[in-house]
Amino acid sequence: MNNPRDTIILYFGDVETSLNYNGQAVSLSKALSDLLRYLLNESSESKPAKAGDVKRFFGNLSLDDELKWETYRRAISRLRVALKNVSIPEVIATVPNGQAYYYDGSKPYIVLYRIDEEIE
């Protein structure tokens, strides 16, 4: 598949999720994949993602548990490393108070899902 140039491609396969950019690819964990998808689709400068917004992606938490700020910060750090590993410029911004993050919209993106059903 020829991916559009300078476009972030997040591909949810049946076994793993890959992050692709200009011919480079890296695998992401389920939690980081879901976090990136949320940031791409749901966050913006006017609606940054706080820890409570993304806690469902961290499977070991009950509904009453809070996602610790340090856990969220480390996940964002790991996500930024993955983005950098495929030469994606900094696209995850931090709000001025440092307690939330958002996708800055500077690069187009596509989120793809593998389907097993035949399309007629």
N, C-alpha and C positions, 0 to 999 in steps of 0.2 A: 504494500500500500504506500502510495506517495503522499506523505503528510504535507499540509501547507507549511511553507517556510515561516519561521519566527512565530509559530503557534504552539502553545502548550497542549499536549495531547495526554489525557489521563485515560488509560484503557483498563477497564475492569474485565479481566479474563475469567475463565472458570476456576483457575487455581491461584493465580497471582494477579497483581495489578502492576502495570508499568506506567512510568512517566517518560514521555518521549518529547524531544525537542531537537529539531534540525538534524535528524539522523542519529542522535544519541539517546540511549535508553537506560533506565535504572528501575529495579523492582522496588515497590513500596510495601510495607506491612499494611494489614487491614486498617489499623487505627490511623496511620498516616495518610492512607488513601482516602478514608472517609473524612478526615480533617481537611485535607486539601480540597476535596469535592465541596465540602461545606463552605470553605473560604471562597472558592471560586464562584459558587452559585448564590450564596446567601449573605456574604459580607460586603461592606463598602465603607468608605470613610465616614459616611453618615450613620452606618449601622455596623459597627465593628463587632467581632465575635468575642464575647466574654467567656470565661471558663465555664459558666453555667450553661451556655449555649451549646457547647461541644462535649459535655461530660458523657453523653451517651456513647461516644466513640471509644471510651476507655472502659472496657467491658467489666472490670472488677469493681465497679461502683454500684451501690444500690440507689434507689430513687432518693433516699434521704441523705446520701453522702454528697459532699461537695468535692469538686475537683480542686485539688490543691494548686495554688498558683505556680509553684515550682514545677509540678508535673506538666502543666500546660506549657510553661515557658520552655522546658526541655523538649517537649514534642515539637514545638515551633522551631526550635533550634535544629533538631534532627531533620525537619521538613526543609528548612533553608539549606542545609547541607546537601540533601538530595537534589534540590533545585539547582544548586551550584554545580553539582557533579555532572549535570547535563547542560551546563552553560546557560541556564536561564538567569537573566539578571534579577536583582532583588525586586520581587513583586509582592512580598508579604510585608506590610507596613505595621508599625506599632503606633498606637494612639499616644498622644502626648503624655498622659499619666502612666503609660506603660502597662496597663492592666487589661488590654484587649488588642486584637490584631485584625487586619482586614486585607483582602486582595485589592491591590491598587488599580487594577484594570489596565495596566500599561501594555499588556500582551494579550492577543486573542487566545481563546482556549476552546478545546472540544473535549467533552467527556463522552467516552464510548463504553458500551456494555456488550459483552458477548452474549448472543442468544443461541440456544440450541434448537429452536423450532424452525422448521422450514418455512420460508416466506414464499407465498405463491403469487 
